Amino acid sequence: MTHIAASSPHTRRFPLLRALFRQPTAVIPLVFLLLIIVTSLFARQIAPYAPDAFDLPNRLSGPTARHLLGADELGRDMLSRLLYGGTKALVGIVEAVLTAVLIALPVGILAGYVGGAFDRAVSFVTDLVLAIPAIILVLVVLTVFPANLHAAMVALGVLVAPGFARIIRGVTLPLKEADFVSAARVAGVSEGTIMVRHILPGVLRTAIVQASFVAANALLFAVGLGFLGLTATPGEAEWGQIVAAAAQQISTQPWLLVPSGGLIALMALALMLLGNALRDATADVGSGAEVRPVKTGTESARMPREHASESARLPDPAALLSVRNLSVVFESRGQDTLIVDGVSFDVRAGETVGLVGESGAGKSVTALAVLRLLARGGRISGGQVIFDGQELTDLDDRAFAGLRGSALGLISQEPLSSLDPAFTIGSQLGELVQLHDGLRGAKNRERCLELLRQVQMRQPERVLQAYPHELSGGMAQRVAIAMALAGRPRLLIADEPTTALDVTVQKEILSLLRDLQRDTGMAVLIVTHNLGVVADICDRVIVLYAGQVFEDAGVYELFDRPLNPYTLGLLGANPAHAQPGQPLTVIPGRVPPPGSWPAHCRFAARCAFAAPECLAGPVPLLHPVDHHASRCIRIDELFLNPQSSPQFTSTAAGAGQQEAS
């Protein structure tokens, strides 16, 4: 048996490099650029000849054993001259990129974060600079600093910085509205610290991608200046001059343009490809859970006491999905924060299981961990996820991607956000049908219509031609369900599928899910905070609190005879039970945030029945009756053999909170 261990600090430290090396379009340009850099830096040791060594008998020769890339009009070795000229071009590229980055990053972040007059001033200067051709301003600089490539490249960096800064500003604008930035501001963190510690990391990857394109443009610009003789003397071993000399001999020996022009073109292309690869790599980093199977041993020895007891519960071979001791962490500033802590549950074929709890309980993270769709920084740090007898955490990304959509489907919280506004519903649904069924043309369209009819969509022909913004919330949810069904999944994970819908549409969607389940036999794992949804559609319920399973029971047993104070509190807080003129029953306090979980019962501070023994240590998940589990050490006296029927009230909960504290 294997468990999932956290990746080592070394591998976690370079996620971008790992994502980059997985792309052939990145590895080849990287190797080529490294070859150019190394050979240019060590040209004195590598070049077969001095750059100005004459061999007049072999002038204007093509490739030979004596001159591998030929010789120019004076018999100088082309390979040697290209190697010696590389250093000057590389230095110019570095100067331009560094200048642009050092100006654009702080200016772009300040413009986007501070806004106001500074942002308007930056926009005005940017428009002004972009309106003037860069070559004209560089020529002015070269008039002041004749034949000085360093001054020209620094000037180029200054000229491209405003456009660069505008891109950084655009990335900064949504970041400054993020919840974590607001929290830092409320906590009293200075604005400068927020920009350095919160905004800068968010824009850094965009800056890396943009810098690669600046480098490609800087190369062509430096060669162009040398070609015109503005930054190099005639006959100098400089790439621009080498191209210029080859151009003069194009009618006599056209080969000379091949090694010189070809090298520059390939290097510019390599920089462009590297930029595209960096863009793709940054999109991949953190897009899913990272799993690393290792043998059990020291990990189980370090497992908390309650986890060790719960891990003895073996996966159910009859279950379609069997989750055992699942733990998920999110990394921030080099530290891991536990979000899901040892969660175990089963979903059988054709069964509907609900994950219930307050916001922050870990419901959505648990469901997304099963699909390995965790947000950036999240990864599975322990446990097993077994689907149809197959250990999903052992699969590589390619093998697992084959299960998404076909064996595992997802309905997200926001249906409209899962639809691309630039394409019609028919285009997006047809793409999935082609992927899963290989159908094209009329057969593809017919399958799309079949899926829309399956989700009881009115006027499916019109919907196929509609764009997402033309749909209502209920229609968008039906389309999202149809897209999830395109691959005929055996398990459908629905993450708050009715949250954004009104009551009437909620009822229709739930009825639709029941009908689909009956017709297709698929299992459903539904994430919700609505107990009405649970009562309406679920067969079993998993109640989560602070990353742990607090109760696991059949839906009838849970509503008829809950065995956990937290579940009792959730049922008592149902607004449907409110009496006119009486205050609503609530659970006081809030779910403790990850990283602040107590070592004892995590609900004790809010519990109406907390006792000193609840604070003695971790509370295990117990099984007092068959097929019913609860994380409470007072089950017998409170629920199984009570002196009186337990009632969870706001007043009682407040008293329990004071006792626990």
Phi, psi and omega in degrees: 000142181242155173236168182259123180253152177296142177294155184293158179302328182293316181288328179289337187283338184233057180294328181294318179296319180296317178295325181291317183289345177280354183251120178301326180290351175260322184295315183296310176299322179297315179297318181296315181294320177297322178297316179298315182296313183295314182293328178289318180293329181249036182299323181299325182274334187263320186299134181289335182224164170291153184295337183249017179286125184268144173219073189300325179299337182250023181298144179057030179274156173276193179299127177222173177295331180280322179231099189299327179249015179091181180227151183275195186295341178253010179080014179281139185293123183294319180299315181296318181294322178294321179295315180292327182282346183294325183299316181297319179294318181295319178298319179297319178297314180299318180298316181294316182293314180299317180299314181296316182293315183294336177270315189290319184299302181295321181293316180296317179294315179297318181297317181286325185274314183281316180067208176062218184297323180296317179297318179295322179294317179296318179297320179295314180296321179298312178299321181294314182293318181292339180281345183255128178302133184298325184297327180293316180292325178293322177297324176296317179297318181289339173292323178282321181239082186300136174055027182257100180295326181298315179296321181294319182287324174297319177298319177299317178300320178295323184286327180273346182300319180301316177295321176299314181296326179296322178294315179297321177300317180298325177286328183289325186305309177289331181295323183290343177267359183294153182299323183290331176289318177298319179296319178295321180293318179295327181286355177095010178290137182293155182297320179298318179294321178298317181295322182283316189268336184247318184278314184304312178300330181288333181260353189296319182291323175298321179296321179298315180297314181295324180297327179294324177287324175298321180298317180297316178294323179295322177300309181296324180293316180297318178295321179298317178296319178294323179299321180280354180079018182276337182232013180210151178272151180304134179087354180291146177284077182223139190304317180298317179292326178295319178294319180298316179294321179293324179296327179290336182255020187296328179280333181273312181218085182295341181302328186301334178283342184292305180292323183285303180294324179296318179299314182294317179297317180294323180291318177297319178296320179297320178294320178295315179297323178296321177297317177296320180294321177297321178298315180292322181294320179293332176287330181281328186297125178077007181283348180204173180290146178251121185239142180221102181288136175221160179290146178290153182169258181294332179297314180291334178291329181272356183295136177304159187301316183290331178290321181299323179287323182285331182292346178292343178287108185286154176302142181279114182295341180274351183277144173289316176236127179231113180255129182229120173055041183287128176232139181230134177237155173239134182264134177215123181053041176081002180242141179266134175244125181285126181250317176241129192235093173066044182277135177226136175193168180232149171229119181269160180302133179077004183260151174247120182242133180256136170259116189238150176160171178288170174299134182092003181283339181104016184296303184294321180297320177299313181295318180290332176295324177300322180271359184053048178241034181293149179292172182304133180093348182266146177203155175283123183256351179185157175106184181230145172231106185249121180242119179053041178081000183252129180283107185292330183287349176272348185281145173282174186300320183293316181294321181290325179300332178292340178274330182295131179088319181269312178258329182237125178243159182222135168245119185275171182296318184250100183299322181294327180289341178271359179250133180284120183292347184273352184232153178289164177298320179299321179295316183287318179290322179296327177298319179290321179296318178295322180294315186273324185251348181070021183270145178227167173062226185294324180293324177296315180297319180296322177293322176298316178296322178298318179295319179293323176292326180297327178265017173061040178277128176284145179049061182298328179298318180291323181296324179300328182270355185274158173263158184307323183291348180270000182258150171282173180298318179294321178294317179298322179293321177295320177297318179299321178293319179298320178293324178292330181275351186301327180267007182053059183291151176271338177228123178251122178259118183249111183265102181049058187289346184241009187299315187269012185250153177285170189300318182296315180291324176304313181298320180294319181293318179296319177297321178297315179298320178298316181295317180296320180295320179294321184281326186258340182076011181284157174270154181230129171248110186250130178261125182202158171249004185261110180293335175296321176296319179299312181295330185281324193234338191273150171264321178228158184228134173247114180266120181253144175211127177050044175081001181240155171283122179258334175203143180222113185203165170294154187296322180292317179297321183294316182283327183278322185212074178295146181242025179216135180302327180293314177300319178300320178294320178297317179294320180291335181274004179295121182301339180294340181268001184292144177262138179304133179082357180252145178295150179291142174283129181227160171268115183293161178078198182212163179296128179298137183289154176304141184094345180239020180288136178288160180284340180264203179302126186285346179260357188302320183294343181245358189276138179284346185240018183297137179233165181306323181294340177291341182260005186283332182175185180301146181254124181280165174274115185257159179237078184291331178225163181299136175060028179213115182243149181210141177262080180202135181267000179247028183299314185300307186286335183267325191238318185276319179229059186282151172288330176210161182293124183291137177232127180265113178238160179300321181294314179296322180295321178297321177294320178295325179296319179293320181295318182292326181284000000 
